[in-house]
């Protein structure tokens, strides 16, 4: 009888340890995160916008040509949003006034997605970034369809950015 109780307690403790380890595992570790990190790191760095389109909304002049993006800083520090691990970053604006926005981002093989604009700034979901050479990116502003933006196909504000330093 004593051995059965000891065995049951041992199994219960082992099961509790496995469940606790499963719950405590971070989304910032493991195979999926290693893959995300591998795709993301080429985008990491300090990018300075060298050219940016203006954007005009005839039906919404209050958001037309409102912002001038100056820099994008894509850090490799992680943060957890929900159950997903992403990286931290900042977008720095020159107009309408100098301002810095804390954002999150992640890389994919063909692009990086930067998000985190507050809805109070307008119907923007973030930016998409794609390589345009070894030390430059081309980007496009993404619109948030949930906010009712009726953007015509192909309507976007695009920009080019260069790496602040060639050092990675």
C-alpha beads as a LAMMPS data file, in Angstrom:
LAMMPS data file: protein, C-alpha beads

168 atoms
167 bonds

1 atom types
1 bond types

-500.0 500.0 xlo xhi
-500.0 500.0 ylo yhi
-500.0 500.0 zlo zhi

Masses

1 110.0

Atoms # bond

1 1 1 0.000 0.000 0.000
2 1 1 2.766 2.430 0.913
3 1 1 4.551 1.823 -2.431
4 1 1 1.342 2.494 -4.394
5 1 1 0.854 5.818 -2.621
6 1 1 4.505 6.762 -3.183
7 1 1 4.231 5.827 -6.853
8 1 1 0.999 7.836 -7.227
9 1 1 2.568 10.864 -5.546
10 1 1 5.695 10.536 -7.715
11 1 1 3.589 10.342 -10.890
12 1 1 1.504 13.342 -9.767
13 1 1 4.650 15.392 -9.078
14 1 1 6.168 14.403 -12.419
15 1 1 2.931 15.267 -14.230
16 1 1 2.748 18.623 -12.444
17 1 1 6.364 19.345 -13.447
18 1 1 5.621 18.541 -17.104
19 1 1 2.469 20.705 -17.120
20 1 1 4.276 23.571 -15.387
21 1 1 7.173 23.344 -17.829
22 1 1 4.725 23.384 -20.747
23 1 1 2.918 26.435 -19.401
24 1 1 6.116 28.237 -18.514
25 1 1 7.707 27.815 -21.924
26 1 1 8.195 31.127 -23.635
27 1 1 7.020 31.888 -27.165
28 1 1 10.462 33.524 -27.512
29 1 1 12.168 30.145 -27.570
30 1 1 12.013 27.010 -29.630
31 1 1 12.052 26.154 -33.310
32 1 1 9.352 28.643 -34.410
33 1 1 11.088 31.549 -32.714
34 1 1 14.479 30.523 -34.116
35 1 1 12.926 30.662 -37.579
36 1 1 11.309 34.070 -36.884
37 1 1 14.638 35.380 -35.578
38 1 1 16.514 34.140 -38.665
39 1 1 14.044 35.913 -40.981
40 1 1 13.956 39.076 -38.852
41 1 1 17.630 39.814 -38.192
42 1 1 18.480 41.085 -41.709
43 1 1 15.949 43.890 -41.102
44 1 1 17.279 44.821 -37.652
45 1 1 19.069 48.145 -37.416
46 1 1 18.686 51.881 -37.639
47 1 1 17.154 53.009 -40.947
48 1 1 16.968 56.629 -42.108
49 1 1 14.241 57.550 -44.596
50 1 1 15.869 59.134 -47.634
51 1 1 12.778 59.661 -49.783
52 1 1 9.094 59.472 -49.007
53 1 1 5.942 59.942 -51.029
54 1 1 3.197 62.215 -49.882
55 1 1 -0.277 60.790 -49.598
56 1 1 -3.491 62.658 -50.258
57 1 1 -6.967 61.479 -49.262
58 1 1 -9.431 63.707 -51.155
59 1 1 -12.256 62.557 -48.897
60 1 1 -10.271 62.939 -45.666
61 1 1 -8.040 66.008 -45.805
62 1 1 -7.455 65.797 -42.044
63 1 1 -5.081 62.852 -42.590
64 1 1 -3.674 63.926 -45.957
65 1 1 0.072 64.529 -46.031
66 1 1 -0.033 64.527 -42.266
67 1 1 3.161 62.676 -41.422
68 1 1 6.774 62.723 -42.539
69 1 1 8.612 59.601 -41.410
70 1 1 12.268 60.212 -40.527
71 1 1 13.698 56.998 -39.086
72 1 1 12.819 53.418 -38.285
73 1 1 14.742 51.616 -35.564
74 1 1 14.243 47.859 -35.522
75 1 1 15.670 46.460 -32.305
76 1 1 16.284 42.788 -31.539
77 1 1 14.815 43.041 -28.036
78 1 1 11.814 40.743 -27.786
79 1 1 8.399 41.342 -26.288
80 1 1 5.383 39.077 -25.971
81 1 1 2.026 40.231 -27.340
82 1 1 -0.684 37.734 -26.506
83 1 1 1.037 34.409 -27.127
84 1 1 3.341 35.692 -29.869
85 1 1 6.940 36.812 -29.552
86 1 1 7.869 39.870 -31.636
87 1 1 10.624 42.461 -31.591
88 1 1 10.546 46.044 -30.338
89 1 1 11.275 49.108 -32.377
90 1 1 10.585 52.781 -32.903
91 1 1 9.331 54.958 -35.721
92 1 1 10.491 58.557 -35.555
93 1 1 8.532 61.253 -37.339
94 1 1 9.658 64.712 -38.455
95 1 1 6.217 66.179 -39.128
96 1 1 3.747 67.399 -38.112
97 1 1 6.177 67.549 -35.169
98 1 1 9.110 65.457 -34.008
99 1 1 7.639 62.384 -32.367
100 1 1 8.695 58.834 -31.582
101 1 1 6.307 55.904 -31.633
102 1 1 7.088 52.593 -29.932
103 1 1 6.240 49.768 -32.326
104 1 1 6.587 46.020 -32.674
105 1 1 7.874 44.161 -35.695
106 1 1 8.763 40.773 -37.143
107 1 1 10.449 39.588 -40.306
108 1 1 9.403 37.126 -42.967
109 1 1 11.500 35.934 -45.909
110 1 1 10.135 38.613 -48.251
111 1 1 9.263 41.474 -45.879
112 1 1 9.146 42.834 -42.355
113 1 1 5.915 44.091 -40.833
114 1 1 6.042 47.006 -38.381
115 1 1 2.883 47.756 -36.413
116 1 1 1.743 49.755 -33.436
117 1 1 0.326 53.050 -34.657
118 1 1 -2.436 54.213 -32.310
119 1 1 -5.829 54.585 -33.993
120 1 1 -5.910 58.222 -32.867
121 1 1 -3.245 58.983 -35.493
122 1 1 -5.371 57.815 -38.385
123 1 1 -6.281 54.729 -40.393
124 1 1 -2.765 53.284 -40.482
125 1 1 -1.904 49.698 -39.610
126 1 1 1.862 50.134 -39.873
127 1 1 4.445 49.683 -42.591
128 1 1 5.737 46.878 -44.737
129 1 1 9.486 46.814 -45.424
130 1 1 11.309 44.888 -48.153
131 1 1 14.998 44.727 -49.068
132 1 1 16.091 47.107 -51.830
133 1 1 19.787 46.303 -51.779
134 1 1 22.316 45.322 -49.144
135 1 1 21.895 48.496 -47.067
136 1 1 18.500 49.857 -48.059
137 1 1 14.825 49.117 -47.670
138 1 1 11.726 50.182 -49.515
139 1 1 8.616 50.580 -47.460
140 1 1 4.923 51.144 -47.857
141 1 1 2.346 52.429 -45.403
142 1 1 -0.331 49.847 -44.595
143 1 1 -3.932 50.911 -44.059
144 1 1 -6.194 49.370 -41.445
145 1 1 -9.300 48.122 -43.248
146 1 1 -11.054 47.651 -39.877
147 1 1 -11.161 51.439 -39.561
148 1 1 -13.185 51.800 -42.755
149 1 1 -10.470 53.103 -45.063
150 1 1 -11.548 52.859 -48.691
151 1 1 -8.120 52.957 -50.338
152 1 1 -8.045 52.406 -54.076
153 1 1 -5.862 49.486 -55.221
154 1 1 -2.303 50.672 -55.596
155 1 1 -2.830 53.761 -53.445
156 1 1 -0.077 53.870 -50.895
157 1 1 2.662 56.046 -49.535
158 1 1 6.043 54.516 -50.276
159 1 1 9.479 55.409 -48.991
160 1 1 13.110 54.411 -49.244
161 1 1 15.395 54.049 -46.245
162 1 1 19.107 53.480 -45.889
163 1 1 20.929 51.790 -43.042
164 1 1 22.435 54.416 -40.740
165 1 1 25.676 52.422 -40.610
166 1 1 26.954 49.653 -42.840
167 1 1 27.891 47.753 -39.692
168 1 1 25.372 45.050 -38.792

Bonds

1 1 1 2
2 1 2 3
3 1 3 4
4 1 4 5
5 1 5 6
6 1 6 7
7 1 7 8
8 1 8 9
9 1 9 10
10 1 10 11
11 1 11 12
12 1 12 13
13 1 13 14
14 1 14 15
15 1 15 16
16 1 16 17
17 1 17 18
18 1 18 19
19 1 19 20
20 1 20 21
21 1 21 22
22 1 22 23
23 1 23 24
24 1 24 25
25 1 25 26
26 1 26 27
27 1 27 28
28 1 28 29
29 1 29 30
30 1 30 31
31 1 31 32
32 1 32 33
33 1 33 34
34 1 34 35
35 1 35 36
36 1 36 37
37 1 37 38
38 1 38 39
39 1 39 40
40 1 40 41
41 1 41 42
42 1 42 43
43 1 43 44
44 1 44 45
45 1 45 46
46 1 46 47
47 1 47 48
48 1 48 49
49 1 49 50
50 1 50 51
51 1 51 52
52 1 52 53
53 1 53 54
54 1 54 55
55 1 55 56
56 1 56 57
57 1 57 58
58 1 58 59
59 1 59 60
60 1 60 61
61 1 61 62
62 1 62 63
63 1 63 64
64 1 64 65
65 1 65 66
66 1 66 67
67 1 67 68
68 1 68 69
69 1 69 70
70 1 70 71
71 1 71 72
72 1 72 73
73 1 73 74
74 1 74 75
75 1 75 76
76 1 76 77
77 1 77 78
78 1 78 79
79 1 79 80
80 1 80 81
81 1 81 82
82 1 82 83
83 1 83 84
84 1 84 85
85 1 85 86
86 1 86 87
87 1 87 88
88 1 88 89
89 1 89 90
90 1 90 91
91 1 91 92
92 1 92 93
93 1 93 94
94 1 94 95
95 1 95 96
96 1 96 97
97 1 97 98
98 1 98 99
99 1 99 100
100 1 100 101
101 1 101 102
102 1 102 103
103 1 103 104
104 1 104 105
105 1 105 106
106 1 106 107
107 1 107 108
108 1 108 109
109 1 109 110
110 1 110 111
111 1 111 112
112 1 112 113
113 1 113 114
114 1 114 115
115 1 115 116
116 1 116 117
117 1 117 118
118 1 118 119
119 1 119 120
120 1 120 121
121 1 121 122
122 1 122 123
123 1 123 124
124 1 124 125
125 1 125 126
126 1 126 127
127 1 127 128
128 1 128 129
129 1 129 130
130 1 130 131
131 1 131 132
132 1 132 133
133 1 133 134
134 1 134 135
135 1 135 136
136 1 136 137
137 1 137 138
138 1 138 139
139 1 139 140
140 1 140 141
141 1 141 142
142 1 142 143
143 1 143 144
144 1 144 145
145 1 145 146
146 1 146 147
147 1 147 148
148 1 148 149
149 1 149 150
150 1 150 151
151 1 151 152
152 1 152 153
153 1 153 154
154 1 154 155
155 1 155 156
156 1 156 157
157 1 157 158
158 1 158 159
159 1 159 160
160 1 160 161
161 1 161 162
162 1 162 163
163 1 163 164
164 1 164 165
165 1 165 166
166 1 166 167
167 1 167 168
